[in-house]
Amino acid sequence: MTTMVITIMAVSICSYGQELRPVRGQNYRWGFVDETGKNIIPYKYDIAREFSEGLARVSINDKWGYIDKTGYAVVPFQYSIAGDFSEGLAPVCNIYRYGFIDKTGKVIIPFIYQKAGVFYDGLARVKIFGKWGFIDKTGYAVIPFKYKDAEDFSEGVAQVKIKGGQWVFIDKTGKEVSKNISSETITETNNTQISTSSYDVILIKDGEEIKAQVIEHNLSKKNKNCVKNTAFGLDMGLGGSFYANHNTRTRSTTSFAPALGIRVMHHFNPYFGIDFFKINWITDVFYSEMDEGWTMRLQIMPGIRGNSPAFFKCMSVYSAFRLGYGMDFRLATLSGVSHFEGLCLETELGLNLTPTVFAGFAYNCQKYFVKGTDSKVAMHTFSFRLGFNFGK
């Protein structure tokens, strides 16, 4: 009798300790502890959610995946947004669209939707072409896409928003089963929704098969496909410059200012990025009353850049601001070779013609403080740029 009691207690304690919940650790990362407070899965996730049907969705480096109660990544970290598992399936977002996967990570319903909820009562609410409807676990549209908004099914009915902003109840066939109700009576749910407005979807019925055709409809929000995240750039310029000595108030103009540029850039998002470094090699020919010669400038300038939304295919406006340091080597017929150093500033405005080709105008100013003298020399260059990006 005693032995039986001890055995039952041991089983109970073991089962009790297997209930895991997400907790944020002292390192500001998330892990899982059992109900005794013991850390079972290490604190290494950026975000962690409760277990659902044996799997928990967790995030590392802005990518979502699913782990089991041992911490093993059953579904790799590859999705931008993920929902809980319900009835064996979970909604996940693949950058722009989302579909549903099973517990092995296999895609069951393709990535064609704009928004989605989880499955309840065998149906999931999804949004296509700006309208909500309901699909079954095969992806078949059981209730057509015609509602302005929708809630999940519960106990055989769901609340949907029809034309005019009214909410009604429908059954699993789409038939209205109650009177209209005001929006104030609709309660908020915590079901995960995944949203994107970069694509619309048209369903094409081919015999018994339904195919999805993805249509890019909002060019201003699809910049991500039009911008290289990290690229090595090469640009060439041609323009005019003038040289100014702030002490003697002398100026010389040039009719020829070819420039060669090399840049390495990275975009944090489709609209904002940085130039890790930009190298300019500018050759100027001066003509003045007292002297003439060649000036070559080498400039290294990191900077920031911005892109407007795309307005025609991948065409967009870009602007850049760079600040750095440059060296000036001048070979003059009378004074020989001289060498100056100083700060340089460059602003650039132009068009991203394609993800690879860009063209624009730039203003470049370099100011020199000549060592051992009070002389201040500035070089101003206005040039046209044509460039190419090579990278991802």
ZIGIZI-V738620 format. One record per pair of residues at least 24 apart in sequence whose ideal C-beta (glycine too) atoms are under 10 Angstrom apart, sorted by the first residue. I is the first residue (numbers start at 1). J is the second residue. Records with the same first field share a line. If there is no record, write none. Layout:
I->J + J
//
This chain:
18->69
19->51 + 69
20->48 + 50 + 51 + 56 + 69 + 71
21->48 + 50 + 51 + 56
22->47 + 48 + 49 + 50 + 51 + 56 + 58
23->48
24->48
29->60
30->56 + 58 + 59
31->58 + 71
32->56 + 58 + 67 + 69 + 71
34->69
40->69 + 70 + 71
41->67 + 68 + 69 + 70 + 71 + 72
42->71
44->71
45->71 + 77
47->82
49->82 + 83 + 84 + 192
50->84
51->84 + 85
52->83 + 84 + 85 + 86 + 90 + 118
53->84 + 85 + 86 + 87 + 88 + 89 + 90 + 103
54->85 + 103
55->84 + 85 + 90 + 103
56->84 + 85
57->81 + 82 + 83 + 84 + 85 + 90 + 92 + 192
58->82
64->90 + 92 + 93
65->92 + 105
66->90 + 92 + 101 + 103 + 104 + 105
68->103
73->105
74->103 + 104 + 105
75->101 + 102 + 103 + 104 + 105 + 106
76->105
78->105
79->105 + 111 + 194
80->194 + 196
81->116 + 192 + 193 + 194 + 195 + 196
82->192 + 194
83->116 + 117 + 118 + 119 + 124 + 191 + 192 + 193 + 194
84->118 + 190 + 191 + 192
85->118 + 119
86->117 + 118 + 119 + 120 + 124 + 152 + 191 + 192
87->118 + 119 + 120 + 121 + 122 + 123 + 124 + 137
88->119 + 137
89->118 + 119 + 124 + 137
90->116 + 118 + 119 + 192
91->115 + 116 + 117 + 118 + 119 + 124 + 126 + 191 + 192 + 193 + 194
92->116 + 192 + 194
93->192 + 193 + 194 + 195 + 196
94->194 + 196
95->196 + 198 + 199 + 224 + 225
96->196 + 197 + 198 + 199 + 214 + 216 + 221 + 222 + 224 + 225
97->128 + 194 + 196 + 198 + 199 + 201 + 212 + 214
98->126 + 127 + 193 + 194 + 195 + 196
99->126 + 139 + 194 + 212
100->124 + 126 + 135 + 137 + 139
102->137
108->137 + 138 + 139
109->135 + 136 + 137 + 138 + 139 + 140
110->139 + 201 + 211 + 212 + 214
111->199 + 201 + 212 + 214
112->139 + 199 + 200 + 201 + 202 + 203 + 210 + 211 + 212 + 213 + 214
113->139 + 145 + 194 + 195 + 196 + 199 + 201 + 212
114->193 + 194 + 195 + 196 + 197 + 198 + 199 + 200 + 201
115->149 + 150 + 193 + 194 + 195 + 196 + 197
116->191 + 192 + 193 + 194 + 195
117->150 + 151 + 152 + 153 + 158 + 189 + 191 + 192 + 193 + 194
118->152 + 189 + 191 + 192 + 193
119->152 + 153
120->151 + 152 + 153 + 154 + 155 + 158 + 191
121->152 + 153 + 154 + 155 + 156 + 157 + 158 + 172
122->153 + 172
123->152 + 153 + 158 + 172
124->152 + 153 + 191
125->149 + 150 + 151 + 152 + 153 + 158 + 160 + 191 + 193
126->150 + 194 + 201
127->193 + 194 + 195 + 196 + 201
128->199 + 200 + 201 + 202 + 203 + 212
129->199 + 200 + 201 + 202 + 203 + 215 + 217
130->197 + 200 + 217
132->158 + 160 + 161
133->160 + 174
134->158 + 160 + 170 + 172 + 174
136->172
138->210
139->203 + 210 + 212
140->210
141->203 + 210
142->172 + 173 + 174
143->170 + 171 + 172 + 173 + 174 + 175
144->174
145->201 + 203
146->174
147->174
149->183 + 186
151->186 + 187 + 188 + 189 + 191
152->189 + 191
154->189
159->183 + 185 + 186 + 187 + 189
161->186
196->221 + 222
197->221 + 222
198->222 + 223 + 224 + 225
216->313
218->309 + 310
219->309 + 310 + 311 + 312 + 313 + 314 + 315 + 316
220->270 + 308 + 309 + 310 + 311 + 316
221->270 + 309 + 310
222->270 + 309 + 310 + 313 + 314
223->267 + 269 + 270 + 271 + 307 + 308 + 309 + 310 + 314 + 316 + 352
224->267 + 269 + 270 + 271 + 310
225->270 + 310 + 314 + 355
226->270 + 307 + 309 + 310 + 313 + 314 + 315 + 316 + 352 + 354 + 355
227->265 + 267 + 269 + 270 + 271 + 272 + 273 + 307 + 310 + 314 + 316 + 318 + 352 + 355 + 389
228->265 + 266 + 267 + 273 + 352 + 355 + 356 + 389 + 390 + 391 + 392
229->265 + 266 + 267 + 268 + 269 + 270 + 273 + 391 + 392
230->264 + 265 + 266 + 267 + 273 + 276 + 389 + 391 + 392
231->263 + 264 + 265 + 266 + 267 + 273 + 355 + 356 + 388 + 389 + 390 + 391 + 392
232->262 + 263 + 264 + 265 + 388 + 389 + 390 + 391 + 392
233->261 + 262 + 263 + 264 + 265 + 275 + 278 + 356 + 358 + 387 + 388 + 389 + 390 + 391
234->260 + 261 + 262 + 263 + 386 + 387 + 388 + 389 + 390
235->259 + 260 + 261 + 262 + 263 + 278 + 280 + 348 + 350 + 358 + 359 + 360 + 362 + 383 + 385 + 386 + 387 + 388 + 389
236->260 + 261 + 383 + 384 + 385 + 386 + 387 + 388
237->261 + 280 + 282 + 348 + 360 + 361 + 362 + 364 + 381 + 382 + 383 + 384 + 385 + 386 + 387
238->383 + 384 + 385 + 386
239->282 + 284 + 361 + 362 + 363 + 364 + 381 + 382 + 383 + 384 + 385
240->284 + 380 + 381 + 382 + 383 + 384
241->282 + 284 + 285 + 286 + 295 + 297 + 364 + 365 + 379 + 380 + 381 + 382 + 383
242->284 + 286 + 378 + 379 + 380 + 381 + 382
243->284 + 286 + 288 + 295 + 328 + 330 + 377 + 378 + 379 + 380 + 381
244->367 + 376 + 377 + 378 + 379 + 380
245->368 + 370 + 375 + 376 + 377 + 378
246->367 + 368 + 374 + 375 + 376 + 377 + 378
247->370 + 373 + 374 + 375 + 376 + 377
248->375 + 377
250->288 + 289 + 290 + 291 + 377
251->288 + 378 + 380
252->284 + 285 + 286 + 287 + 288 + 289 + 290 + 291 + 292 + 293 + 295
253->286 + 287 + 288
254->283 + 284 + 285 + 286 + 287 + 288 + 292 + 295 + 379 + 381
255->284 + 285 + 286 + 287
256->283 + 284 + 285 + 286 + 287
257->282 + 283 + 284 + 285 + 295 + 297 + 364 + 379 + 381 + 382 + 383
258->282 + 283 + 284 + 285 + 383
259->283 + 284 + 297 + 299 + 362 + 364 + 381 + 383 + 384 + 385
261->299 + 301 + 346 + 348 + 362 + 383 + 385 + 387
262->300 + 387
263->301 + 302 + 303 + 305 + 320 + 322 + 387 + 389
264->302 + 391
265->302 + 303 + 304 + 305 + 320 + 389 + 391
266->305 + 391 + 392
267->305 + 306 + 307
269->307
270->307 + 309 + 310 + 316
271->305 + 306 + 307 + 308 + 309 + 316 + 318
272->304 + 305 + 306 + 307
273->303 + 304 + 305 + 306 + 307 + 318 + 320
274->302 + 303 + 304 + 305 + 320 + 322
275->301 + 302 + 303 + 304 + 305 + 320 + 321 + 322 + 324 + 346 + 348
276->302 + 303
277->301 + 302 + 303 + 322 + 324
278->302 + 303 + 305 + 320 + 322 + 324 + 346 + 348
279->324 + 326
280->322 + 324 + 326 + 344 + 346 + 362 + 364 + 366 + 381 + 383
282->326 + 328 + 344 + 364 + 366 + 379 + 381 + 383
283->329
284->328 + 330 + 379 + 381
286->330 + 332 + 379
288->332
290->332 + 333 + 334 + 335
291->330 + 332 + 333 + 334 + 335
292->332 + 333 + 334
293->330 + 331 + 332 + 333 + 334 + 335 + 336 + 337 + 338
294->329 + 330 + 331 + 332 + 333 + 337
295->328 + 329 + 330 + 331 + 332 + 338 + 340 + 379
296->327 + 328 + 329 + 330 + 331
297->326 + 327 + 328 + 329 + 330 + 340 + 344 + 364 + 366 + 368 + 379 + 381
298->325 + 326 + 327 + 328 + 329 + 341 + 344
299->324 + 325 + 326 + 327 + 328 + 342 + 343 + 344 + 345 + 346 + 364 + 366
300->324 + 325 + 326 + 327 + 344
301->325 + 326 + 343 + 344 + 345 + 346 + 364 + 366
303->345 + 346 + 347 + 348
305->348
307->352
308->351 + 352
310->352
312->351 + 353
313->353 + 354 + 355
314->352 + 353 + 354 + 355 + 356 + 357
315->351 + 352 + 353 + 354
316->351 + 352 + 353 + 355 + 358
317->349 + 350 + 351 + 352 + 360
318->348 + 349 + 350 + 351 + 352 + 358 + 360
319->347 + 348 + 349 + 350 + 360
320->346 + 347 + 348 + 349 + 350 + 360 + 362
321->345 + 346 + 347 + 348
322->346 + 347 + 348 + 362 + 364
323->347
324->366
325->366
326->364 + 366 + 367 + 368 + 379
327->366 + 368
328->366 + 368 + 377 + 379
330->377 + 379
338->368 + 370 + 377
339->368 + 370 + 371
340->366 + 367 + 368 + 369 + 370 + 371 + 375 + 377 + 379
341->366 + 368 + 369 + 370 + 371
342->366 + 367 + 368 + 369 + 370 + 376 + 377 + 378 + 379
343->367 + 368 + 369
344->368 + 379 + 381
346->381 + 383
348->383 + 385 + 387
349->385
350->384 + 385 + 386 + 387
352->387 + 389
353->386 + 387
354->388 + 389
355->389 + 391
356->387 + 388 + 389 + 390 + 391
357->386 + 387 + 388 + 389
358->385 + 386 + 387 + 388 + 389
359->384 + 385 + 386 + 387
360->384 + 385 + 386 + 387
361->385
//
